[in-house]
Amino acid sequence: EVKGNLWHPDSWLMLINNSDVQQFAVWNSGAKSQDDFLGWAYLDLIPRESKYSHAAVWPLQSGFDDENGRHYPTAAMVANLAKPTPGRPALIRHDDVVTFFHEMGHVFHGLLSKTRFARFHGTSVARDFVEAPSQMLENWCWEPEVLRKMSCHYEKKEPLSEDLIKRLIDSRYVNAGLSELRQVFFAKYDIKLHTQDAGNSTVEYDYSTLFGKMREEISLVKSADHQTHGQAAFSHIMGGYDAGVYSYEYSLVFAADMYKTVFKGAPLDPARGKLYREKILRPGSSRDEMDSLKDFLGREPNSNAFLEVLLGNTLH
């Protein structure tokens, strides 16, 4: 729990043209004045025609101060979760819950940051770090205490059984090695596309063949992508993560270190959430991200937690 924020449905900031989109005003808990207001969040979670088909967060406005006072941040999460029907509520898969938590990590980063200049607000951090808060928040989806708290059978009103929780957690690292290699492949393909010799106009590639070839060589999985155009579905390479896809794996090292060092064993401790809010989320990029990490961890960050989690859970 990131200590100290309350979400209230709000309807006055901006006219919303779709009833499935939720708008929230976010305040510090126990708010006593306007100084406790944090910003606005939009949750656009239900599929509709022509809508963006994946999940992402857009910082619609960064927070900043000027001669007129405080300008508050606004963040919008777009996702595509199951829509409820009159006869049955939306039943969300666990992997959708993980995605929701990931994106909420970005939302929290945007709303709980407080900087003087918009340039340094929230998710305007180095590419090497921007996915750390989002990927760290995914860990809560695998904690027994949290799963009991947030799960509920839609008819029996009971949380997940201990047996189901155990089996779910045991499945977390199935094929983890292949999953990591897949991410390495995406990162290397992205870098390959963006590091060609710009001065040599004769350099040409069959990008579909390259995609299939690199996928087989790196991910160790046979691919038919050389007969198709797999890269055409790889939106990150032209969607703001150009030459930056590697940052998912790079940030994952920081995410694992933060979670194991501070939160593991007490994931719902408000004091630890408050520390995270103050040391990591609040500064944005107004100070070097490595300084924020050292301040939060009490030491230099390292890859030990990432390697322990990965190797310790793939050897048995």
C-alpha positions in Angstrom: 0.0 0.0 0.0 1.5 3.3 -1.1 0.6 5.2 2.1 -1.6 8.3 2.0 -3.8 8.6 -1.0 -7.5 8.4 -1.6 -9.4 8.0 -4.9 -12.7 9.7 -5.3 -14.9 9.5 -8.5 -15.0 13.0 -10.0 -16.8 14.4 -12.9 -16.0 18.1 -13.2 -12.5 18.2 -14.7 -13.2 17.1 -18.2 -16.2 16.0 -20.2 -16.0 12.2 -20.8 -17.7 10.9 -23.9 -17.8 7.3 -22.9 -19.5 6.0 -19.7 -16.9 3.2 -19.4 -14.1 5.7 -18.7 -13.7 6.4 -15.0 -12.3 9.7 -13.6 -10.8 10.0 -10.2 -9.6 12.9 -8.1 -6.7 11.7 -5.9 -6.0 13.2 -2.5 -3.8 12.6 0.5 -5.7 10.6 3.1 -7.0 12.8 5.8 -7.0 15.7 3.5 -7.5 19.0 5.2 -6.8 21.6 2.5 -6.2 22.0 -1.2 -2.5 21.3 -0.5 -3.5 17.6 0.0 -4.8 17.3 -3.6 -2.6 15.2 -5.8 -4.1 15.1 -9.3 -6.5 13.3 -11.6 -6.5 9.8 -13.0 -8.5 8.3 -15.8 -9.1 4.6 -16.1 -10.2 3.5 -19.6 -10.3 -0.2 -19.1 -13.0 -1.6 -21.4 -12.5 -2.5 -25.1 -14.4 -0.6 -27.8 -14.2 -0.2 -31.5 -11.0 1.5 -32.8 -9.5 1.7 -29.4 -5.8 1.1 -28.6 -5.7 -2.6 -28.2 -3.0 -3.0 -25.6 -2.3 -1.5 -22.1 -0.4 1.7 -21.5 -0.4 4.9 -19.4 -0.3 8.4 -20.8 0.8 11.4 -18.7 -1.7 13.9 -20.0 -0.3 16.6 -17.9 2.8 16.8 -15.7 2.7 18.5 -12.3 4.7 21.7 -11.9 4.8 25.1 -10.1 4.7 28.6 -11.6 3.8 32.1 -10.6 0.1 31.0 -10.5 0.7 28.2 -8.1 0.5 24.4 -8.4 -0.5 22.7 -11.6 -1.7 19.2 -10.9 -0.8 16.1 -12.9 -3.2 14.0 -14.9 -2.6 10.4 -15.9 -4.7 8.1 -18.1 -4.5 4.3 -18.1 -5.8 2.6 -21.2 -6.4 -1.2 -21.0 -8.7 -3.8 -22.4 -10.2 -5.9 -19.6 -13.4 -8.0 -19.7 -16.6 -6.0 -19.7 -19.3 -7.0 -17.2 -22.8 -7.9 -18.4 -26.2 -7.5 -16.7 -26.1 -11.2 -15.7 -22.4 -11.6 -14.8 -19.6 -9.4 -13.5 -16.3 -9.1 -15.3 -14.1 -11.9 -14.3 -10.5 -10.8 -14.6 -7.7 -13.3 -15.3 -4.6 -13.2 -13.1 -2.4 -12.0 -16.0 -4.7 -9.1 -16.5 -4.4 -8.3 -12.8 -0.6 -8.2 -13.3 -1.0 -5.9 -16.2 -3.3 -3.6 -14.2 -0.7 -3.4 -11.4 2.1 -2.7 -13.9 0.2 0.2 -15.4 -0.8 1.5 -12.0 2.9 1.6 -11.1 3.1 4.3 -13.9 0.0 6.1 -12.6 1.4 6.2 -9.1 4.7 7.5 -10.5 2.8 10.3 -12.3 0.5 11.3 -9.4 2.7 11.0 -6.4 5.7 12.8 -7.9 6.0 16.5 -6.9 8.6 18.6 -8.8 9.0 22.2 -9.5 9.4 21.8 -13.3 7.2 19.6 -15.6 10.4 18.4 -17.3 11.4 16.4 -14.3 8.0 15.2 -13.2 6.9 11.6 -12.6 7.7 9.2 -15.4 10.0 11.7 -17.1 12.9 9.7 -15.7 15.7 8.1 -17.6 14.6 5.3 -20.0 16.8 2.9 -18.0 14.6 3.5 -14.9 11.1 4.3 -16.1 9.8 0.7 -16.0 11.2 0.0 -12.5 8.2 1.3 -10.5 5.7 -0.4 -12.8 7.5 -3.8 -12.8 8.1 -3.7 -9.1 4.4 -3.3 -8.4 3.7 -6.5 -10.3 5.2 -8.4 -7.3 2.2 -7.7 -5.2 0.1 -9.9 -7.5 2.1 -12.9 -6.3 2.0 -12.4 -2.6 -0.4 -14.7 -0.7 -1.5 -11.9 1.7 -2.4 -9.7 -1.2 -4.1 -12.4 -3.2 -6.4 -13.2 -0.3 -7.2 -9.6 0.2 -8.1 -8.7 -3.4 -9.7 -11.9 -4.7 -13.4 -12.8 -4.4 -15.5 -15.5 -5.9 -18.4 -13.6 -7.6 -21.0 -16.0 -6.2 -19.6 -17.4 -3.0 -17.9 -14.2 -2.0 -14.8 -16.2 -0.8 -11.2 -15.4 -1.5 -8.9 -17.7 -3.4 -8.3 -21.0 -1.6 -4.8 -21.6 -0.1 -4.4 -24.4 -2.6 -5.2 -22.2 -5.6 -2.9 -19.5 -4.3 0.0 -21.9 -3.9 -0.5 -23.3 -7.4 -0.7 -19.9 -8.8 2.5 -18.8 -7.2 4.3 -22.0 -8.1 3.4 -21.3 -11.8 5.1 -17.9 -11.8 8.5 -18.9 -13.1 7.4 -21.7 -15.5 9.5 -21.2 -18.6 11.1 -18.1 -17.1 14.3 -18.7 -18.9 12.5 -18.7 -22.3 10.6 -15.6 -21.3 13.8 -13.7 -20.4 15.4 -14.8 -23.7 12.3 -13.5 -25.6 12.8 -10.1 -24.0 16.5 -10.2 -24.9 15.6 -10.9 -28.5 13.2 -8.0 -28.6 15.8 -5.7 -27.1 18.6 -6.8 -29.5 16.3 -6.6 -32.6 15.3 -3.1 -31.6 18.9 -2.0 -31.2 19.9 -3.7 -34.5 17.2 -1.6 -36.3 18.4 1.7 -34.7 22.2 1.3 -35.1 22.7 0.9 -38.8 25.3 3.1 -40.5 23.2 6.1 -41.5 26.0 7.3 -43.8 25.8 4.2 -45.9 22.7 4.5 -48.0 23.3 1.1 -49.7 22.6 -0.8 -46.4 19.4 -2.7 -46.8 17.8 -5.4 -44.8 14.9 -7.8 -45.2 13.5 -6.9 -41.8 11.1 -9.9 -41.7 13.9 -12.4 -42.4 16.1 -10.6 -39.8 13.3 -10.8 -37.3 12.8 -14.5 -37.7 16.6 -15.3 -37.8 17.3 -13.3 -34.6 14.3 -14.8 -32.9 15.5 -18.3 -33.5 19.1 -17.6 -32.6 18.4 -15.7 -29.4 15.1 -17.1 -28.0 16.0 -20.7 -29.0 12.5 -21.2 -30.3 11.8 -22.2 -33.9 10.1 -19.4 -35.7 8.0 -19.0 -38.9 8.3 -15.3 -38.7 10.7 -15.2 -41.7 7.6 -16.1 -43.7 5.5 -13.3 -42.1 6.2 -9.9 -40.8 6.5 -10.3 -37.0 8.1 -6.9 -36.5 4.9 -5.3 -37.8 3.2 -6.2 -34.5 6.2 -4.9 -32.5 4.8 -1.4 -31.8 7.4 -0.4 -29.2 10.1 0.1 -31.9 8.2 3.0 -33.3 6.1 4.0 -30.3 8.4 5.9 -28.0 10.7 3.0 -27.1 12.9 3.3 -30.2 16.3 1.8 -29.2 14.9 1.6 -25.7 13.2 -1.8 -25.4 16.2 -3.0 -23.5 15.0 -0.9 -20.6 12.4 -3.4 -19.6 15.1 -5.9 -18.6 17.4 -3.2 -17.3 14.7 -1.8 -15.1 13.7 -5.2 -13.9 17.0 -5.5 -12.0 16.1 -2.3 -10.1 12.6 -3.5 -9.5 13.7 -6.8 -8.1 16.3 -5.1 -5.8 13.8 -2.6 -4.4 11.1 -5.2 -3.8 13.3 -7.8 -2.1 15.3 -5.2 0.0 12.3 -3.1 1.2 9.0 -4.8 0.7 9.5 -8.6 0.7 8.0 -10.0 3.9 5.9 -7.0 4.6 4.3 -5.9 1.3 1.4 -4.0 2.9 3.5 -2.1 5.5 2.4 1.5 5.1 5.7 2.8 6.5 7.6 1.1 3.7 5.1 2.4 1.2 5.6 5.9 2.5 9.3 5.6 2.2 9.0 4.4 -1.4 6.7 7.3 -2.2 9.1 9.9 -0.7 12.4 8.4 -2.0 11.5 7.0 -5.4 8.2 8.5 -6.7 8.2 12.0 -5.4 11.6 13.2 -6.9 10.8 12.1 -10.4 14.0 13.0 -12.3 14.7 16.1 -10.3 17.7 14.2 -9.0 19.7 11.3 -10.5 17.7 8.1 -10.4 20.8 6.3 -9.0 20.8 8.7 -6.1 17.1 8.0 -5.5 17.8 4.3 -5.5 20.8 4.6 -3.1 18.7 6.7 -0.8 15.8 4.2 -0.8 18.0 1.0 -0.6 20.6 2.4 1.8 23.3 1.2 -0.6 24.3 0.9 -4.3 21.7 -1.1 -6.3 22.9 -4.5 -7.6 21.6 -7.4 -9.6 21.6 -10.0 -6.8 17.9 -10.1 -6.2 17.1 -10.4 -9.9 19.5 -13.3 -10.4 18.4 -15.0 -7.2 14.8 -14.9 -8.2 15.4 -16.0 -11.8 18.0 -18.7 -11.2 16.6 -19.8 -7.9 13.2 -20.5 -9.4 14.3 -22.0 -12.7 16.6 -24.7 -11.4 13.9 -26.9 -9.9 
